Amino acid sequence: MGRRTPTSYPPGLQVRKSPPVFTKQGTHSIMNVNDLKLRLSQAGQEHLLQFWDELAEAQQAELYAELQAMNFEELNIFFRKATEGSGQCSQLEKVDARMEPVPREVLGSATRDRDQLQAWESEGLFQISQSKVAVLLLAGGQGTRLGVAYPKGMYDVGLPSHKTLFQIQAERILKLQQLAEKRWGRPCTIPWYIMTSGRTMEATKAFFARHRYFGLSKEDVVFFQQGMLPAMSFGGKIILEDKHRVSMAPDGNGGLYRALAAQGVVEDMERRGVRAVHVYCVDNILVRVADPRFIGFCLQKGADCGAKVVEKTNPTEPVGVVCRVDGVYQVVEYSEISLATAQRRGPDGRLLFNAGNIANHFFTVPFLRDVVSVHEPRLQHHVAQKKIPCVDSQGRLVKPDKPNGIKMEKFVFDIFQFAKRFAVYEVLREDEFSPLKNADSQDGKDTPTTARQALTSLHHRWVLNAGGHFVDENGSRLPAIPRAAARRQPEAGTADPEGRPRRADPVRDLSPRVLRRRRTGESRGRQGVPRPSGHR
């Protein structure tokens, strides 16, 4: 497993000294092993030093520093509350009777409220032009399931331009700044806060530096690190992955709020005068970063917290739904409700609980201030049973074939419950949601191929809507692909049923604005900076 790395911060970010997960007990220039043994014994974790005499001096120093940084009392409380909560949830009946769908008065829709879209977009662009909007990227994930060892944001899904997820998102931010400046006549900035894990921090920072921040100002790209928690056995014992090393894992995307507090990020937002923050995950290739319509909708609703959602495709789709439970907004996982409830439909024929969560959220900065100052300690960890590589009592490496312990994590949507005014904005899946999670495989879902097809299909529609068209190799005009049919296009480069290779769709990752520039011969805006795409 990867190791944690020291965190460094850009100029201007005020960093508190408290760490992201544990309250440090202090370190010593000379190791006080007896004192550490006493602390471990009091916490019931004395097994962590069982191989101490077998370790080299450097390994002893590494393990000592790692254990000294842990607050074992706090960890034991985390474990007890998380496992008790998990046990209670498994014993409770389904939440069906306590659920209510999102009421229409807090719901906005990209399809059902078309007459208001322009007003929402105008409000959002105005706030952006005043430098009052920031974006916050949850970018801690590695590309392990994609078959790569680097951060997922550095992944190239195979677009003709070979742009990575990071570059696509950076260029969308740059484009929004340009659009807001053009609309309102003043330069502006959209600060980009990027939360990494300990395993991805240095690689992410180096990647941005190597690519000159994709045209963005270095001072406006702020990296900070989420916390780590040790994996624990079902009995509450911290697991060693090696004789001198604890098995550690990020504390979930809901660890965001503790990291915001510990590293002074909310203070940085307040110093910059930011009013609203758009939070999203790195793996959605279609994400509309700082979407002006979403921002404007939430602000006009007076919301302090909002969620962008897509309509569930079917009752059994394994996605959480945004709803109210006992009058409080939250995300209910698909496994927590019965099939009968999942299948319920409203008068319009739509699923009653259809607001699929896509980890795409709006928060005001005052709301985040309340969360990190007051509410975060009330958040409870969720339990995930995992197969965790470890060493046994003889010091031998074991790779279990079934779960042998838990990892504790919090979810980014856990704070919905604290919102005074909540808003939900529904968008089309084919326009805004195509996550990248798995490597390509036959009948694969959420793969580089599906992500690439989703983006090229979107841009194909943009070109057509802008009055453009496509031609084949002979110059003959190609017919438009209907929206529904576009989602069923075969994978580029694969064979047809008779074994003949299929041609890739002649689509390029560009927006109608870029297309029009090329028609008019307009040059690049800044030396060496590619034209951004992604916002219309």
N, C-alpha and C positions, 0 to 999 in steps of 0.2 A: 504493500500500500504506500501511497505517496506520503511524504512528510510535510509537516507544517513549515512555512517559511516566514521570516520576519516581515512585518508589514511596514511599508514606507508610504508617505503621503505627499501629495503635490503641494506647492506653495499656496498659502492662503487658507488651507484647511486647518482649523483649530482642533487638535486631537487631545482628548482627555487621556489620562494614563491608565484608566481601568481597562482590563482586557475584555474581549467580546463575550466570553462565556463564564469564566470562573473568577472569583475574587482571589487574587494572589495571596499566598501566605508569606511571601518574601523569599528571597534567595540569599545564599551565603557564599562568600568567597571560599570558605572551607566547608566541605560537606559535613553536616551534622546528621549522620546516618541514624544514630540512636533516637534523635528527636523525630526523624521521619518514621522510624519503626513504631514509635509510640503513637503518632498520629494515625498511621495505617491500622494499628491494632485497635484503636478506639473506634475506627470507622468500619472494622470488619474486612479490611482489604490488605491484610498482612501478606497474602500470597504473592503480591506484586514484587516482593524482594526475595522470593524463594530461590532464584538463581544468582543472587548477588555475588556470591563468592566465585562463581564461574566466569564472571564478566571481566573483560579487559578494562583498564582504567578509563579509557575514552567512553566505553559503553556504560560504565557505572555513572560517569558524569552526565551522559545523555539521559539516562533513566531518572537519575536524581533530579535533574532540572525539570523534567517532564512532570514528575510526581509532586515536586514542590509547588508547581504552578496550579495544582488542583485543589479545590475546596471540597473535600470529601463529604463533609456534612451537607453541603448544598447538593452534591451529586446524589447522595442517598435520599434526600427529600424529593429531588426530581424523579428518581426511580420509583419511589413509593407512590407518589401522586399519579405518575403516568400509568403504572401497572394497575393501581386501584381504579383509575378512571376507565382503563381499557376493560377491566373485568366487569365493571358496572354496565358499560355499553353493551357488552356481549350478553348480559343477562336481561337487559331491558327489552321491552317489546319494540317493534318497529315504530318509527316516529310518525307513521302515516296520519294518525288521528290528530296530531298536533301541527301538521303542515298546512300552510296556505301558499297559494301561488303569488307571484309578484303582482301587486295591485296596479291597475292601469295608470293611476295618477303618478306613480314614480317611474313609469316605464317610458322610454323613448325608443323609437324604431327607425332604422334607416330605410325601411320599406313602407311602413304605415304612417310615418310622419314626414313625408317628403316636402310638404309645404313649409316645414319649420327648419329644414336642413340648412338653408342658406343663412338664416338668422343665427343658428348655433355655430356655424362655421365662421361667420363674421365676428361673433363674440370671442371665439377661441383664437382667431388670428389677431384680434386686438390685444388680448392678454399676452400673446406671444410677442407682439411688437413692443410691449411695455417691459419685456424681459421678466415676466411674472410666472412663466411656466418652465418647469424642469422635467427631465425624464430620468427614471431610475431603472436600470437594467439589472435583472437577476441573472448573473452570468457565471455562477459558481460551478456549473456542470462540466465534467470532462466528456470527451467523445468516446468513452469506452464501448458503449453499445453500437457505435458507428465503426468500431474497429480501429480507432486512432487514440493516441495517448495525449493529445493536446486539447486545450479548451474547445468546447463545441462552437463557440463564436468564430473560431478560426477556420471552420470547415467550409470547403468549396463543394456545393452540391452539383456542380457540372454545368453551370450557366455558360453561355458563349463568352461572356466577359470574365468568367472565373472569379467573380467577386465573392468574398466570404460573407457570412452573416454579419460580422462586425462592420464590414465596409458598406453593405447595403443599408444598415441602420444608420450609420454615421452620415451617409449621403442624404438620407431622408431628413435628418436633423438640419443639415446644411441647407437643403432645399426649402424647408419650412422657414428658416431664418430669412432666406431670400424673398420668399413669397410675402411674409409679414412686412418686411422692409418695403417691398414694392407697393403693398396695399396701403400702408399707413405712413410711409415716408420717413421712417427713422430706423437706424441700425438697432439690432437687438441680439440677444444671446439666449440660447436654450442650454443651460448647464446639463451635462450628462454625468450622472452618478452611476458608477458601475460597481456592483457588489460581486466580488470573486470569493472563492474559497482559498484556504491556505495552499492548496495544491495547484491552483490556477493563477494566482496573483502575479507572480513574476513573469510567467509566459505571456499573460495578457498584456501587462505593461510593456514588455519588450516588443510585442507585436504592434501595439499602437505607436510606439516610438519609431519603430522601423518603417512604418507607413505614414509617418508625420501626421498622425491623428486624423488622417483622411480629409485634411483640409480644415478641420475644426481647430480652435485655439487650444493649446495644451492646458492652459489655466482653467478651461471650462470642461475638462474631462477629469473627473474626480474618482479615483479608485479607493475602495475601502473593502475590508475583509470580514466575512461572516465568521461566526465562532465555530468551534469544534467541540464535540462531546465524545467521551469514550464509549465504546460498545460494552454492553454488560450481559452477563449470563442471566438466565431466567430466575436465578436466585439472588441477583443483585451484585454479583462479583464483577469487577472490572476485568476485561479480557486482555491478555497479552497476545500480540500478534508475533512477537519474538521474545526472547528471554530478556531483552533490554528495551522493549518498545511496547507501548500501549496501543491497542487498536482504536484509532480515532476516525470520526466521520463528521462532516458538516452537520450543523444543527437544524437543517431544513430551511426552506425559503422564508419561513416565519421567523427565523433567526435574524431576519432583516432588522427588526425593531430594537433588539438588544444591541446590534451592531451600530445602528444609527445613534443610539444613546452613548455607547462607549467611545465612539470615534468622532463625536462632535459634528456629525453630518447635518443634523437639523439646524444647529447653530450656523453652519455654512449657508444653508438655504435661507435662513432668516437674514443673515448679513447681506446676501445678494438681493433681497427683496422678493424672493419667490413666493407666489401665492398658491399655486397648484402644482401637483406632481403626478405624472403618468408613470405607473409601474407596470413592467411587463417582463416576460421570460425571453431569453436569448434565442430559443429554438423555433420561434414562429416566423417563418420567412415572409409572411404577408402582413406582419404587424405594422399598423400605421402609427408610427412613433409620434407622441404628442398630438394625436389626432385632434384638429381644431373643432370638429363637430362634437366629439366626445367631451372635450374640455368645456366647450361652450354650453352644451346641454347640461352638464353637471352644475356649472356655475349658475345658469339661469334657473335651475331647480333649487338653488340654495343648498346643494348637498355638500356635506363634509367628507363623504365616502361614496364611491360609485364603482360599479362593475360593468364591464362590457361582456356581453354573452352572445352565443350563437344558438339557434334553435336546434334541439336534439333531433337527430335523424330518425330515431325510432325509440320505442319505450325501453329497450334493453341496451341501448348504447352505454358503454361503461364510462360515463362522465358524471361528475357531480353537478347538481342543479342549485341555482341560487333561488332561495325561497324564504319564507318566514316560518319559524318554529316557535310556538308560544309567543308570537308577536315580535320576535327578534330575528333580524336578517342573518342568514348564515348559508354555508354551502353544505348540502346534504349529499353524501356519497350514494352512488347507485345501489350499493350493497345494503344500505340502511333502510330502504323502503321496499314494500312488497311489489310484486309484479302487477297486481290489480291497481295499485295506486299509480305506478309508472305508466299504466295504459289508459288512465283517465283522460278524457278529452273535454274541452270546453264547448260552448255553443258554436264557435267558429270552426270546429273540427280539429283544431290544433291540440297537441298534448297539453294538459293542464299544467304540468310541471315540465316545462320545456326550455327553461333558461340555462343552457349549458355553460358551465364555468370554463373560461379559457385563460385564467391567470392574467388578466388585463384590467388594471384598476386605476381609479382616480382617488387622490387624497388631497385635502387642503393641508397646508403646512401647520396651521393651528391644530388641526386634528392629529397630525403626526406628533406634534409637541405634547399633546395630552396623552397619546399612546405611550410614548417613550418615558414620560415623566410619571404617569399614574397607572396606566393599565397593563403595561407589559409584564410586570411581575405576576399578574393574575392569569396569564396565558399558561395553559397546561400542555405539556409535551404529549405528542401522539406516539404510539408504540408501533414499530415495524419489526416483525420477526424476520431474521436474516440468517443465512449460512455464512458464518464469520470465521475465516481462517484464524487459527490460534495455535498455541503450544500447549501440550498436555502436561501433566504433573512430572513427566520425565524430560520435558524440554523438547519433545519431538513435534515438528510441524504437522498440524492436522487440518485437512480441508474437508469439512463436513459435507455430507450429501443430503442433509436436512437441516432446518433451522436449529441453531444451538444457542441463540441469544437475541438480544434486541438492540436496535438503534433508536434513539429518542430524537424527535424532531417536532418543530412547530410549522404551521402553515401560514402563508401570507394572508389568507382570508380569515384567519382566526379573529381579527380585530373588527370584522363587520359588526359584531354585537355591540360595540361601543359607539357606533354612529348615531348621531342625533337626527340627521336627515340623510337618507340613503337614496341612491338613484341607480337605475339599471338601464343600459343602452344596448339594444339588440341590433346586431349587424348580420350580414350574409356571410356564411362560412366560406363560400368560394371567393369572397372578396378580402377576407381578413384573417382567416385562420387555417394554417397548414403547418403543424408542428413537425420538427425533425427529431426523431427519437431512435430509429432503428436502422441498421445497415440494409442495403438492398437485398431482397430475397424474393423468391417466387410468391406471388400474392401478398407481398409485404405491405404493411401499413406504416404511415408516418416515416417514410424513407427518403433518401436523397432524390430518388426518382419522382415520388409524389410531390415533394416540395418544389422541385424544379418545374414539374408540369403545372403546379398550381400558380406559380409566379408567371410563367410564360403564357398561360391561359389568361390570366388577369391582364397582362400587357397586350395580348392579342385583342382583347375586348376594348382596351383603351385606344388602340390604334384605329379600330373600326369605328368607335364612337367619335373619334376626332376627324373622321372622314377619310382615313387612310385605307389601304387595302394591300393584300399580299399577292405576289405572282410566283409561278413555278419557274423551273429552269429555262423554260421556253418563252417566258414573258407573259404567259396566259394568266389572267386574273383568277385567283382561287376563291371559291365561295366562302361566305362567312360560316363559322361554326356556331350553331345555336348554343346558348348558355348551358342548357342541360346536357347537350351532347359533348360539350367541351370537357365535362368532368369525366366522360367515359373514354377519352382518347387513349389508345395503347401507348405503352412505354416506348419512347424514342429509341431507335436502334435495335429493337427486338424483332423477331421474325413473325410474319403473319401465319395463319393456320396452315398455309401450304409451304412454309419454310422459307419464303422470300423475305429478305431483310426489309424492314420498314424504314422510310425516310424520317428523319427528325422533323418536327414541326418547324416551319421557317419563321420562328418568332424570336425576337431579340429582347433582352431585358432593358427596355427603355420606356419612357412615358410619352404620351402625346406631345408634351412640351418639348422634349428632346427631339421628337420627330419633326416638329415644326421648326426648331432651330436648324436642323439639318437641311430642311427644305429651303430655308432662307439664307443658309450659309453662315449663320451666327457662330462665333468662335467660343472657345471655353472662357468661363468667367475669370478664373485665376490660373496663373501659370502652374502647370503640372497637376491641377486638381480636376478629376473627371467630372463630367456633368452628373449630378445626383439624380436618382430616379426613385419613385415610390410614393410621392405625393402629387396629386393632380392639381 
